[in-house]
Amino acid sequence: MVGRTRDQHPDNTHDPDNILPYHDDGSDTDDTVNNEETGTFIIRPGDDESPGIDDELVVNRRKNPILQYIPTRVQRVWHVVAEWTKGPNPPRIYSIRPFYPEVQEFPPALLERYFPKRAHKVWLLIGYYFVWLLCFAIVLNRSAFSAEIPGYGSPVTLNCGARYWSKGNICGINGDSCRPFNNVIVPFRCPANCKRVELMEPYAVGGESYNYRPLVVGGPTERDDLSSTIYRGDSFICGSAIHAGFIDNMRGGCGVLKLIGQKKNYPSTKAHGITSIPFDSYFPQSFSFVPGTSAQCLDLRWPLLAISVVFSAILSLFVTSPPVFFWTIFTALFFHVALVSDPPSLTNYHSLISLALGRFLPAAFCAAVIYKTAVKRTLTNLTAQIEKTILWLGPCWVGALNNYTFDKIPIQRLTPHDIQQQPGAIPALIIVVLSIFTIALGQAYAFRVEGRMRKYLAIYALFVGSLLLLVAVPGMNVRIHHYILALLLLPGTCFQNRPSLVYQGLLVGLFLNGIARWGFDSILQTPDDLRGDGQLGSLLPHILPPIINNNFDIPSLAPNITFEFPDPLPRNKGYDGISVLVNDVERWRRYEEGGVTESFTWVRAMGDVPEYFRFAYMRGRGTGDYTKAGTWGVEGGWKEGGRGPSRA
């Protein structure tokens, strides 16, 4: 590290003649330093002829009588800490001395040799932008707008979580709102990387609940035979296509789906990185894939990533202007995330472009603040072009590709509910917090060395105070999105040293990914917003033991089971009806009329498979949580469901 004069950093207000090369041993040339700001002298320990700390405390007590009530030991500690936070005098300003400077400074020197005039550089930059944009647009057009599938027409673009059957009881009685169940052929297109899309809340399939895995129910009934695959209608279509080997997870693809109606005994198999969920009963809607229709309409996000990385790296090596470098990288990475690597879940690409443009303007305003408060100081007069490319641009790409780089960290959402229920989330959170704390200590020391510790302690005290005020807002929950985390931590990276290059680039990338993918989600959210598809914690019905007529000795009579409900319903809680799911399909719904709720009788449709029953109170057309599934077994017996709620 070497000293830097005031004109090299506009934020530095110290006399350039008093800025020394960075020495971290705490040594100074004089034992006594004149502090011109306060008009006092700071006396080094060991000077017997000068007043000590105790004498200074006496003087301060005379000036402020309140200090008389504070113990002397506390005042001494406070005085020592306060003096330590001032840092060395004069301060030492960090500056990167490049490794092999003649190598790192060669690209700008080459540019200066062949394009010495400013106008030449401007036109060269414009031409470079044009070539970059042209290459990107050509590949993006091929990736986003696919051709027709021969004999089936243009495919419907799906997002990774698309499915035919809606959750809960949205499909209505007997699933009539989700018809047709069979004899439908649909050409479709899936994006790349759909294997990573998983359930974020417990989801009931028959008698079991599943979470943090792709919702793929079923699979091939015969080995390596695509025509034998059956998937339940509520399965993720793209995840099922990957599981069946119909499309590739890395490249996406097109194909044709066929609804094949009611099926039973959906198997659990592991294929192509996905383990499917079993279901040993029947379901009214199933689908499969038409062999030979997989088309080459590939998601070209990896070639587009190569284009963006190469063009951004070349620009980083040759451009020395901090604003040109920052704004080019910020704009390029924003639209790469919004349109290619992690786009919002929209099936219409024109709507996707419109949404990206709408989010870019407020993001650019935030970027201006980020540049002014952090990036400008770090990049000004930085001549280490290769180190800048590796240590700043590289981590920036890592943060922007958050959906790939940090996808395996078991923290999907930074909420207490998710952290408690997701396996491995608590150890991962502890590691993340300790890492941030360790980095923060290093950055705090760097602030002290540069004489800016007090200022930034005040800034972060303001941040902490604001968060505590938000936590105190009744009826709301604080959710720290990763774009907010980046904004909070970026001011702590405004140094020109190598660790700060890494931290700053990573945080800028996380900010870009958060805004381009999710937008400016509020830091304060209601419990319903955070719950999503999770359990409501609502009142569960109490079901009396059923009346079962198996009729094994009367073949002409079908087995049946009857449920009776306590009367009346809890109207004081706002509930006025009951919904019944059989095999995860709503089969009965009744509202209380005149204080009487009818009983429910179900006739067994298939004798060789079990049937699963779940019950929920209704409030108007909406339902609360369903009970865990009770099972009517093949042998005719009834098995009560466990305690607690479930969601489908």
C-alpha positions as CSV (number, residue, x, y, z in Angstrom):
1,M,0.0,0.0,0.0
2,V,1.3,3.5,-0.8
3,G,0.2,7.0,0.1
4,R,-2.3,8.9,-2.1
5,T,-2.6,12.6,-2.2
6,R,-5.8,14.6,-1.8
7,D,-6.3,15.2,-5.5
8,Q,-6.4,11.4,-6.1
9,H,-9.4,11.0,-3.9
10,P,-11.9,13.9,-3.8
11,D,-13.3,12.6,-0.4
12,N,-10.0,13.0,1.3
13,T,-9.8,16.3,3.2
14,H,-6.5,15.8,5.0
15,D,-3.4,17.8,4.1
16,P,-1.6,15.8,1.4
17,D,1.8,16.6,3.0
18,N,0.6,14.8,6.2
19,I,-0.5,11.6,4.5
20,L,2.0,8.8,5.1
21,P,2.6,5.5,3.4
22,Y,0.5,2.8,5.1
23,H,2.3,1.3,8.1
24,D,0.2,-1.0,10.2
25,D,2.5,-1.2,13.2
26,G,1.0,1.9,14.9
27,S,4.3,3.8,15.0
28,D,4.6,7.5,14.5
29,T,7.5,9.8,14.1
30,D,6.7,12.0,17.1
31,D,5.4,11.3,20.5
32,T,3.2,14.3,20.6
33,V,0.7,15.2,17.8
34,N,-1.0,18.5,17.5
35,N,-4.7,18.0,16.9
36,E,-5.6,21.2,15.0
37,E,-9.3,20.4,14.9
38,T,-9.8,20.5,18.7
39,G,-7.0,22.8,19.6
40,T,-5.6,20.3,22.1
41,F,-2.7,18.0,22.3
42,I,-2.9,14.2,22.4
43,I,-0.1,13.1,24.7
44,R,1.5,9.8,24.1
45,P,1.9,7.5,27.1
46,G,5.2,7.9,28.9
47,D,5.4,11.7,28.8
48,D,5.5,12.5,32.5
49,E,5.6,16.3,32.0
50,S,2.2,16.4,30.3
51,P,-1.2,15.9,31.7
52,G,-2.6,12.3,31.6
53,I,-6.0,10.8,30.9
54,D,-7.1,11.3,34.5
55,D,-6.3,15.0,34.3
56,E,-8.3,15.3,31.1
57,L,-11.2,13.5,32.7
58,V,-11.2,16.0,35.5
59,V,-11.3,18.9,33.1
60,N,-14.2,17.2,31.2
61,R,-16.1,16.7,34.4
62,R,-15.9,20.4,35.2
63,K,-17.2,21.2,31.8
64,N,-20.1,18.6,32.0
65,P,-21.4,17.9,35.5
66,I,-23.3,14.9,34.2
67,L,-20.0,13.0,33.9
68,Q,-19.7,13.1,37.7
69,Y,-22.4,10.3,37.9
70,I,-20.5,8.0,35.5
71,P,-17.8,5.8,37.1
72,T,-14.2,6.8,36.3
73,R,-13.3,3.4,35.0
74,V,-16.1,3.6,32.4
75,Q,-15.0,7.1,31.4
76,R,-11.4,5.8,31.0
77,V,-12.5,2.9,28.8
78,W,-14.7,5.2,26.7
79,H,-11.9,7.7,26.3
80,V,-9.4,5.1,25.1
81,V,-12.0,3.6,22.7
82,A,-12.9,7.1,21.4
83,E,-9.2,7.9,20.8
84,W,-8.6,4.6,19.1
85,T,-11.5,5.1,16.6
86,K,-9.8,8.3,15.4
87,G,-7.2,6.2,13.8
88,P,-3.6,7.3,13.1
89,N,-2.7,10.9,12.5
90,P,-2.0,11.5,9.7
91,P,-4.3,8.8,8.2
92,R,-3.1,6.2,5.8
93,I,-5.1,6.0,2.5
94,Y,-5.3,2.6,0.8
95,S,-4.1,2.3,-2.7
96,I,-3.4,-0.7,-4.9
97,R,0.1,-1.1,-6.3
98,P,-0.4,-3.4,-9.3
99,F,1.5,-6.7,-9.6
100,Y,3.5,-6.5,-12.8
101,P,2.4,-3.0,-13.6
102,E,3.8,-3.1,-17.1
103,V,1.6,-6.0,-17.9
104,Q,-1.6,-4.7,-16.3
105,E,-1.2,-1.2,-17.8
106,F,-0.5,-2.5,-21.3
107,P,-4.1,-2.6,-22.6
108,P,-4.8,1.1,-21.9
109,A,-1.3,2.0,-23.2
110,L,-2.0,0.1,-26.4
111,L,-5.4,1.9,-26.8
112,E,-3.7,5.2,-26.2
113,R,-1.1,4.5,-28.8
114,Y,-3.5,3.8,-31.6
115,F,-6.4,6.0,-30.5
116,P,-4.7,9.0,-28.8
117,K,-7.6,11.5,-29.2
118,R,-10.6,11.5,-27.0
119,A,-13.0,11.6,-30.0
120,H,-11.4,8.4,-31.4
121,K,-11.9,6.7,-28.1
122,V,-15.6,7.7,-28.0
123,W,-16.3,6.4,-31.5
124,L,-14.4,3.2,-30.7
125,L,-16.5,2.7,-27.6
126,I,-19.8,3.4,-29.5
127,G,-18.7,0.8,-32.1
128,Y,-17.8,-1.7,-29.4
129,Y,-21.3,-1.2,-27.8
130,F,-22.9,-1.8,-31.2
131,V,-21.1,-5.0,-31.9
132,W,-21.8,-6.3,-28.4
133,L,-25.5,-5.4,-28.7
134,L,-25.8,-6.9,-32.1
135,C,-24.2,-10.3,-31.1
136,F,-26.4,-10.4,-28.0
137,A,-29.6,-9.5,-29.9
138,I,-29.0,-12.1,-32.6
139,V,-28.5,-15.0,-30.2
140,L,-31.3,-13.8,-27.9
141,N,-33.8,-13.7,-30.8
142,R,-32.9,-17.3,-31.6
143,S,-33.2,-18.3,-28.0
144,A,-36.5,-16.5,-27.1
145,F,-38.6,-17.0,-30.2
146,S,-38.8,-20.6,-31.3
147,A,-40.0,-22.0,-34.6
148,E,-43.0,-24.2,-35.0
149,I,-43.0,-27.9,-34.0
150,P,-43.8,-29.8,-37.2
151,G,-47.4,-30.9,-37.2
152,Y,-48.2,-29.2,-33.9
153,G,-47.7,-25.5,-34.5
154,S,-46.0,-22.9,-32.3
155,P,-45.2,-24.0,-28.7
156,V,-46.7,-22.4,-25.7
157,T,-43.9,-20.9,-23.5
158,L,-44.1,-22.2,-19.9
159,N,-42.3,-21.1,-16.8
160,C,-40.6,-23.7,-14.6
161,G,-43.5,-23.9,-12.2
162,A,-46.3,-24.3,-14.7
163,R,-48.8,-27.2,-14.2
164,Y,-52.2,-28.1,-15.4
165,W,-54.0,-28.8,-12.1
166,S,-54.3,-25.9,-9.7
167,K,-53.5,-26.1,-6.0
168,G,-56.0,-26.7,-3.2
169,N,-59.6,-26.7,-4.3
170,I,-59.2,-24.1,-7.0
171,C,-60.2,-26.7,-9.6
172,G,-63.6,-27.0,-8.0
173,I,-65.9,-30.0,-7.3
174,N,-64.6,-33.0,-9.2
175,G,-62.0,-30.8,-10.8
176,D,-64.5,-29.4,-13.3
177,S,-62.7,-26.0,-13.5
178,C,-59.5,-27.8,-14.7
179,R,-61.1,-29.8,-17.5
180,P,-60.5,-31.3,-20.0
181,F,-58.8,-34.3,-18.5
182,N,-57.8,-36.2,-21.6
183,N,-57.5,-36.2,-25.4
184,V,-55.7,-32.8,-25.5
185,I,-52.3,-32.3,-27.2
186,V,-50.3,-29.2,-26.3
187,P,-47.0,-28.1,-27.8
188,F,-44.9,-26.5,-25.1
189,R,-41.5,-24.9,-24.5
190,C,-39.5,-25.0,-21.3
191,P,-36.6,-22.7,-20.3
192,A,-33.3,-24.0,-19.0
193,N,-32.5,-24.8,-15.4
194,C,-36.0,-25.9,-14.3
195,K,-34.7,-28.7,-12.1
196,R,-33.8,-26.1,-9.4
197,V,-37.5,-25.0,-9.0
198,E,-38.8,-26.7,-5.9
199,L,-41.7,-26.7,-3.5
200,M,-41.2,-23.9,-0.9
201,E,-44.0,-25.1,1.5
202,P,-45.2,-28.6,2.6
203,Y,-47.4,-30.0,-0.2
204,A,-49.7,-33.0,0.5
205,V,-49.8,-35.9,-2.0
206,G,-52.0,-38.6,-0.7
207,G,-51.0,-39.5,2.9
208,E,-47.6,-37.7,2.8
209,S,-46.3,-34.1,2.6
210,Y,-43.3,-33.1,0.6
211,N,-41.1,-30.0,0.6
212,Y,-37.9,-28.6,-0.9
213,R,-38.0,-30.9,-4.0
214,P,-39.5,-30.6,-7.5
215,L,-43.2,-31.4,-7.6
216,V,-43.0,-34.3,-10.0
217,V,-45.5,-37.1,-9.2
218,G,-45.1,-40.3,-11.2
219,G,-42.7,-41.4,-13.9
220,P,-42.1,-44.3,-16.3
221,T,-43.9,-47.5,-15.5
222,E,-41.6,-49.3,-17.8
223,R,-37.8,-48.7,-17.9
224,D,-36.5,-46.3,-20.6
225,D,-39.9,-46.2,-22.4
226,L,-41.1,-42.6,-22.8
227,S,-44.6,-43.8,-23.9
228,S,-45.1,-45.5,-20.6
229,T,-44.5,-42.3,-18.5
230,I,-47.5,-41.0,-16.5
231,Y,-47.4,-37.9,-14.4
232,R,-50.2,-36.6,-12.1
233,G,-51.9,-33.5,-13.4
234,D,-50.5,-31.2,-10.6
235,S,-46.9,-32.0,-11.4
236,F,-44.5,-29.3,-12.7
237,I,-44.6,-29.9,-16.5
238,C,-41.0,-28.8,-17.2
239,G,-39.7,-30.7,-14.2
240,S,-41.6,-33.8,-15.4
241,A,-40.1,-33.4,-18.9
242,I,-36.6,-33.3,-17.5
243,H,-37.3,-36.3,-15.3
244,A,-38.6,-38.2,-18.3
245,G,-35.5,-37.3,-20.3
246,F,-37.7,-35.5,-22.8
247,I,-35.8,-32.2,-22.5
248,D,-32.4,-31.3,-21.2
249,N,-32.1,-29.2,-18.0
250,M,-29.1,-27.2,-19.1
251,R,-30.6,-26.2,-22.5
252,G,-34.4,-26.4,-22.0
253,G,-36.4,-27.5,-25.1
254,C,-39.7,-28.0,-26.8
255,G,-42.0,-30.9,-27.2
256,V,-45.6,-32.0,-27.1
257,L,-47.6,-32.9,-24.0
258,K,-50.7,-35.2,-24.1
259,L,-53.4,-35.3,-21.4
260,I,-54.3,-39.0,-20.8
261,G,-57.1,-38.8,-18.2
262,Q,-57.4,-40.8,-15.0
263,K,-54.6,-43.1,-14.0
264,K,-53.5,-44.9,-10.9
265,N,-50.4,-46.1,-9.1
266,Y,-47.9,-43.3,-10.0
267,P,-44.4,-44.7,-9.4
268,S,-41.5,-43.0,-7.7
269,T,-38.3,-43.1,-9.8
270,K,-35.0,-41.3,-9.8
271,A,-33.9,-40.0,-13.2
272,H,-31.8,-37.0,-14.5
273,G,-31.3,-35.6,-11.0
274,I,-34.9,-35.6,-10.0
275,T,-36.6,-38.2,-7.6
276,S,-40.3,-38.2,-8.3
277,I,-43.0,-38.5,-5.7
278,P,-45.1,-41.7,-5.5
279,F,-48.9,-41.8,-5.3
280,D,-50.6,-45.2,-4.9
281,S,-54.2,-44.2,-5.7
282,Y,-55.9,-42.6,-8.7
283,F,-56.2,-39.1,-10.0
284,P,-58.6,-37.7,-12.6
285,Q,-56.0,-35.9,-14.7
286,S,-52.6,-37.2,-16.0
287,F,-50.2,-36.4,-18.8
288,S,-47.4,-37.9,-20.8
289,F,-45.1,-36.8,-23.6
290,V,-45.5,-37.7,-27.3
291,P,-42.4,-39.6,-28.4
292,G,-40.5,-38.1,-31.3
293,T,-41.7,-34.5,-30.8
294,S,-38.8,-33.1,-28.9
295,A,-37.7,-30.1,-30.9
296,Q,-34.5,-28.1,-31.1
297,C,-35.8,-24.8,-29.7
298,L,-33.0,-24.5,-27.1
299,D,-32.6,-22.0,-24.4
300,L,-29.3,-20.4,-25.4
301,R,-28.5,-18.7,-22.1
302,W,-25.0,-20.3,-21.9
303,P,-23.9,-18.9,-25.3
304,L,-25.4,-15.6,-24.3
305,L,-23.5,-15.7,-21.0
306,A,-20.2,-16.4,-22.9
307,I,-20.9,-13.3,-25.1
308,S,-21.6,-11.1,-22.1
309,V,-18.6,-12.3,-20.1
310,V,-16.2,-11.9,-22.9
311,F,-17.3,-8.4,-24.0
312,S,-17.5,-7.2,-20.4
313,A,-14.0,-8.6,-19.6
314,I,-12.4,-7.0,-22.7
315,L,-14.0,-3.6,-21.8
316,S,-12.7,-3.9,-18.2
317,L,-9.2,-4.5,-19.4
318,F,-9.1,-1.4,-21.7
319,V,-11.3,1.1,-20.0
320,T,-9.8,3.2,-17.1
321,S,-12.7,5.6,-16.6
322,P,-14.6,4.6,-13.5
323,P,-18.0,6.0,-14.7
324,V,-17.7,4.4,-18.1
325,F,-16.7,1.0,-16.6
326,F,-19.4,1.0,-13.9
327,W,-22.3,2.1,-15.9
328,T,-21.5,-0.2,-18.8
329,I,-21.2,-3.2,-16.5
330,F,-24.3,-2.2,-14.5
331,T,-26.5,-1.9,-17.6
332,A,-25.2,-5.0,-19.3
333,L,-25.5,-7.3,-16.3
334,F,-29.0,-5.9,-15.4
335,F,-30.5,-6.8,-18.8
336,H,-28.6,-10.1,-19.0
337,V,-30.2,-11.1,-15.7
338,A,-33.6,-9.7,-16.6
339,L,-33.8,-11.3,-20.1
340,V,-31.5,-14.3,-20.0
341,S,-30.0,-15.8,-16.8
342,D,-32.9,-15.3,-14.3
343,P,-35.9,-13.7,-15.9
344,P,-39.2,-13.2,-14.1
345,S,-41.8,-15.9,-14.6
346,L,-43.5,-14.4,-17.6
347,T,-44.4,-16.5,-20.7
348,N,-44.6,-13.5,-23.1
349,Y,-41.2,-12.2,-24.0
350,H,-42.4,-8.7,-25.0
351,S,-43.9,-8.4,-21.5
352,L,-40.6,-9.5,-20.1
353,I,-38.8,-6.7,-22.0
354,S,-41.4,-4.1,-20.8
355,L,-41.0,-5.2,-17.2
356,A,-37.2,-5.1,-17.4
357,L,-37.3,-1.5,-18.8
358,G,-39.7,-0.5,-16.0
359,R,-37.4,-1.8,-13.3
360,F,-34.2,-0.3,-14.8
361,L,-34.9,3.3,-14.2
362,P,-35.3,3.1,-10.4
363,A,-32.4,0.7,-10.3
364,A,-30.3,3.2,-12.2
365,F,-31.1,5.8,-9.5
366,C,-29.9,3.4,-6.8
367,A,-26.8,2.7,-9.0
368,A,-26.0,6.5,-9.0
369,V,-26.0,6.5,-5.2
370,I,-23.9,3.3,-5.1
371,Y,-21.4,4.8,-7.5
372,K,-21.1,8.1,-5.6
373,T,-20.8,6.5,-2.1
374,A,-18.7,3.5,-2.8
375,V,-17.6,2.6,-6.3
376,K,-16.1,5.9,-7.2
377,R,-13.5,5.9,-4.4
378,T,-12.6,2.3,-5.1
379,L,-12.0,2.6,-8.8
380,T,-10.6,6.2,-9.1
381,N,-7.0,6.1,-10.4
382,L,-6.9,2.3,-10.3
383,T,-4.3,1.1,-12.8
384,A,-4.4,-2.6,-12.0
385,Q,-6.6,-3.5,-15.0
386,I,-6.2,-7.3,-14.7
387,E,-6.8,-7.3,-11.0
388,K,-9.9,-5.1,-11.5
389,T,-11.3,-7.6,-14.0
390,I,-10.6,-10.6,-11.8
391,L,-11.4,-9.1,-8.4
392,W,-14.2,-6.7,-9.2
393,L,-15.9,-7.9,-12.4
394,G,-15.5,-11.6,-11.6
395,P,-17.4,-11.4,-8.2
396,C,-19.9,-9.1,-9.8
397,W,-20.8,-11.9,-12.3
398,V,-20.9,-14.4,-9.4
399,G,-23.4,-12.2,-7.6
400,A,-25.5,-11.5,-10.7
401,L,-25.7,-15.3,-11.4
402,N,-27.0,-15.8,-7.8
403,N,-29.6,-18.4,-9.0
404,Y,-26.6,-20.6,-10.0
405,T,-23.7,-19.7,-7.8
406,F,-25.5,-19.6,-4.4
407,D,-28.4,-22.0,-5.4
408,K,-27.1,-24.8,-3.2
409,I,-27.1,-22.8,0.0
410,P,-30.1,-24.0,1.9
411,I,-31.5,-20.5,2.6
412,Q,-34.3,-19.9,0.1
413,R,-35.9,-17.0,1.9
414,L,-34.5,-15.1,4.9
415,T,-37.6,-15.4,7.1
416,P,-37.8,-17.2,10.5
417,H,-40.5,-19.6,9.1
418,D,-38.2,-20.8,6.3
419,I,-35.1,-20.9,8.4
420,Q,-36.8,-23.2,10.9
421,Q,-38.3,-25.6,8.5
422,Q,-35.6,-25.9,5.8
423,P,-33.0,-28.6,6.5
424,G,-29.5,-27.2,6.9
425,A,-30.7,-23.6,7.0
426,I,-29.6,-22.8,10.5
427,P,-26.0,-24.0,10.1
428,A,-25.8,-22.2,6.8
429,L,-27.1,-19.0,8.3
430,I,-24.6,-19.2,11.1
431,I,-21.7,-19.6,8.6
432,V,-23.0,-16.7,6.6
433,V,-23.4,-14.4,9.6
434,L,-19.9,-15.3,10.9
435,S,-18.4,-14.7,7.5
436,I,-20.1,-11.3,7.3
437,F,-19.0,-10.5,10.8
438,T,-15.4,-11.4,10.1
439,I,-15.4,-9.3,6.9
440,A,-17.0,-6.4,8.8
441,L,-14.2,-6.4,11.4
442,G,-11.6,-6.2,8.6
443,Q,-13.4,-3.4,6.9
444,A,-13.9,-1.5,10.2
445,Y,-10.1,-1.7,10.8
446,A,-9.6,-0.3,7.3
447,F,-11.9,2.6,8.1
448,R,-9.8,3.3,11.2
449,V,-6.6,3.3,9.2
450,E,-8.0,5.9,6.8
451,G,-9.4,8.0,9.7
452,R,-13.1,7.5,8.7
453,M,-14.2,5.0,11.3
454,R,-16.3,7.4,13.4
455,K,-18.2,8.6,10.3
456,Y,-19.1,5.1,9.2
457,L,-20.0,4.0,12.7
458,A,-22.5,6.7,12.8
459,I,-23.9,5.6,9.4
460,Y,-24.3,2.0,10.4
461,A,-25.8,3.0,13.7
462,L,-28.4,4.8,11.7
463,F,-29.0,1.7,9.6
464,V,-29.4,-0.5,12.7
465,G,-31.7,2.0,14.3
466,S,-33.9,2.2,11.2
467,L,-34.1,-1.6,11.1
468,L,-35.1,-1.7,14.8
469,L,-37.8,0.8,14.1
470,L,-39.1,-1.3,11.3
471,V,-39.1,-4.4,13.4
472,A,-41.3,-2.5,15.9
473,V,-44.0,-1.8,13.4
474,P,-47.1,-3.9,14.5
475,G,-48.6,-6.5,12.2
476,M,-45.7,-6.4,9.8
477,N,-42.6,-8.5,9.3
478,V,-39.1,-7.3,8.2
479,R,-37.7,-9.2,5.2
480,I,-34.1,-8.5,4.2
481,H,-34.1,-9.2,0.4
482,H,-30.6,-9.6,-1.0
483,Y,-30.8,-6.3,-2.8
484,I,-31.4,-4.6,0.5
485,L,-28.5,-6.5,2.1
486,A,-26.3,-5.3,-0.8
487,L,-27.4,-1.7,-0.2
488,L,-26.7,-1.9,3.5
489,L,-23.2,-3.4,3.1
490,L,-21.9,-1.5,0.0
491,P,-20.9,1.7,2.0
492,G,-18.5,-0.5,3.9
493,T,-16.5,-1.3,0.8
494,C,-15.3,2.2,-0.2
495,F,-11.6,1.5,-0.1
496,Q,-9.0,0.9,-2.8
497,N,-7.7,-2.4,-1.6
498,R,-8.0,-5.9,-3.0
499,P,-10.6,-7.3,-0.4
500,S,-12.8,-4.4,-1.1
501,L,-12.7,-5.0,-4.8
502,V,-14.1,-8.5,-4.2
503,Y,-16.7,-7.5,-1.7
504,Q,-17.9,-4.5,-3.7
505,G,-18.2,-6.5,-7.0
506,L,-20.1,-9.3,-5.3
507,L,-22.6,-6.9,-3.6
508,V,-23.2,-5.0,-6.8
509,G,-24.0,-8.3,-8.6
510,L,-26.4,-9.3,-5.8
511,F,-28.2,-6.0,-6.1
512,L,-28.5,-6.5,-9.9
513,N,-29.9,-10.0,-9.5
514,G,-32.4,-9.0,-6.8
515,I,-33.9,-6.0,-8.8
516,A,-33.8,-7.5,-12.3
517,R,-35.4,-10.8,-11.1
518,W,-37.8,-9.7,-8.3
519,G,-38.1,-5.9,-8.4
520,F,-38.2,-3.7,-5.4
521,D,-40.0,-5.9,-3.0
522,S,-40.8,-4.1,0.2
523,I,-38.7,-4.5,3.3
524,L,-41.9,-4.6,5.3
525,Q,-44.4,-7.4,4.4
526,T,-47.5,-8.7,5.9
527,P,-47.7,-12.2,7.3
528,D,-49.9,-13.3,4.4
529,D,-47.2,-12.1,1.9
530,L,-44.5,-14.1,3.7
531,R,-46.7,-17.1,4.0
532,G,-47.3,-17.6,0.3
533,D,-48.7,-21.1,-0.2
534,G,-47.9,-22.1,3.3
535,Q,-50.2,-23.3,6.0
536,L,-52.6,-20.7,7.4
537,G,-52.7,-21.9,11.0
538,S,-56.5,-22.0,10.8
539,L,-58.9,-24.0,12.8
540,L,-59.2,-27.7,11.8
541,P,-62.5,-29.6,11.7
542,H,-63.1,-32.4,14.2
543,I,-64.2,-35.4,12.3
544,L,-66.2,-38.2,14.1
545,P,-65.1,-41.8,13.3
546,P,-66.6,-42.8,9.9
547,I,-69.3,-45.4,9.3
548,I,-67.8,-47.9,6.9
549,N,-69.8,-50.4,4.8
550,N,-67.3,-52.6,3.0
551,N,-70.1,-55.0,1.7
552,F,-67.5,-57.7,1.1
553,D,-70.3,-60.3,1.3
554,I,-72.7,-58.4,-1.0
555,P,-70.9,-58.0,-4.4
556,S,-73.8,-56.1,-5.9
557,L,-73.3,-53.2,-3.4
558,A,-70.3,-51.0,-3.7
559,P,-68.3,-50.2,-0.5
560,N,-69.0,-46.8,1.0
561,I,-67.9,-44.6,3.9
562,T,-69.9,-41.9,5.7
563,F,-68.6,-39.0,7.7
564,E,-70.6,-36.9,10.1
565,F,-69.6,-33.5,11.3
566,P,-70.1,-31.9,14.7
567,D,-73.0,-29.5,14.6
568,P,-73.1,-26.5,14.4
569,L,-70.0,-25.1,12.6
570,P,-67.9,-22.5,14.4
571,R,-69.7,-19.5,13.0
572,N,-68.1,-17.3,15.7
573,K,-64.8,-17.9,13.8
574,G,-66.3,-16.9,10.5
575,Y,-66.6,-20.4,9.1
576,D,-69.8,-21.4,7.3
577,G,-69.0,-24.6,5.4
578,I,-66.9,-27.7,5.0
579,S,-64.8,-29.0,2.1
580,V,-63.7,-32.6,1.6
581,L,-60.8,-33.7,-0.6
582,V,-60.6,-37.3,-1.8
583,N,-57.2,-38.2,-3.3
584,D,-56.4,-34.5,-3.3
585,V,-59.5,-33.6,-5.4
586,E,-62.4,-31.7,-3.9
587,R,-65.4,-34.1,-4.0
588,W,-67.8,-32.4,-1.6
589,R,-68.6,-28.9,-0.4
590,R,-71.5,-27.9,1.8
591,Y,-72.5,-24.8,3.6
592,E,-74.4,-24.7,6.9
593,E,-78.1,-24.0,6.3
594,G,-80.4,-23.5,9.3
595,G,-77.7,-24.8,11.7
596,V,-77.5,-28.3,10.1
597,T,-74.6,-29.6,8.1
598,E,-75.2,-32.8,6.1
599,S,-73.1,-35.9,6.4
600,F,-70.9,-36.9,3.5
601,T,-71.0,-40.4,2.0
602,W,-68.4,-41.6,-0.5
603,V,-68.7,-44.7,-2.7
604,R,-65.5,-46.5,-3.4
605,A,-64.5,-46.2,-7.1
606,M,-61.6,-48.7,-7.1
607,G,-61.2,-51.6,-4.7
608,D,-57.5,-52.3,-5.3
609,V,-56.1,-48.9,-4.1
610,P,-56.4,-46.9,-0.9
611,E,-58.3,-43.6,-0.8
612,Y,-57.2,-40.5,1.2
613,F,-59.6,-38.0,2.9
614,R,-58.9,-34.5,4.1
615,F,-61.2,-31.9,5.6
616,A,-61.2,-28.1,5.9
617,Y,-63.5,-25.4,7.1
618,M,-64.7,-22.9,4.6
619,R,-65.2,-19.1,4.8
620,G,-67.3,-18.2,1.8
621,R,-65.4,-19.6,-1.2
622,G,-62.1,-19.8,0.5
623,T,-60.8,-22.7,2.6
624,G,-58.6,-22.9,5.7
625,D,-56.0,-25.5,6.3
626,Y,-57.0,-29.1,5.5
627,T,-56.4,-31.9,8.0
628,K,-53.8,-34.5,7.5
629,A,-55.1,-37.4,5.3
630,G,-57.1,-40.2,6.9
631,T,-56.7,-43.4,4.9
632,W,-59.4,-45.9,3.8
633,G,-57.3,-48.9,3.1
634,V,-57.7,-51.7,0.6
635,E,-58.6,-54.1,3.4
636,G,-61.5,-51.8,4.4
637,G,-60.1,-50.4,7.6
638,W,-59.8,-46.7,8.5
639,K,-56.5,-45.1,9.6
640,E,-56.7,-41.6,11.2
641,G,-54.5,-38.9,9.9
642,G,-51.9,-37.3,12.1
643,R,-52.3,-34.1,14.1
644,G,-51.8,-30.8,12.4
645,P,-52.7,-29.2,9.1
646,S,-51.7,-29.9,5.5
647,R,-51.9,-28.0,2.2
648,A,-52.4,-29.3,-1.4
